[in-house]
Amino acid sequence: MPLLFSYGTLQQENVQLATFGRLLSGTPDALVGYEQSMVAIDDPEVVRTSGKTHHPIVRYTGTADARVSGTVFEITDQELEQADAYEVSAYERVAAPLASGGTAWVYVDASCGRARRR
């Protein structure tokens, strides 16, 4: 089963219910080598689902001590596709290293061109 790291709205119960039809169970972790900022969301359905016009977004820095806290969820392949459908074009899904030593899918700033698809 795929691992998905979330540092933003995919941690919200209302977003999980709307996106996956269930609440996810996860464990705290941190994304390594990234920094967080915010991005304006102009998709009305995503704003309605999250309740927010601005969402967190991360950008790769390559700095070993840079960390973004969040949660790792084990999801199905179908749920990964549902997460892809939820995220707007500002985000790109990449495989990224975690502080725990593992790797998980994470949505990052698509303008960085840092895609490392599995």
Secondary structure, 3 states (H helix, E strand, C coil): CCEEEECCHHHCHHHHHHHHCCCCCEEEEEEECEEEEEEECCCHHHHHHHCCCEEEEEEECCCCCCEEEEEEEECCHHHHHHHHHHCCCCEEEEEEEECCCCEEEEEEEHHHCCCCCC
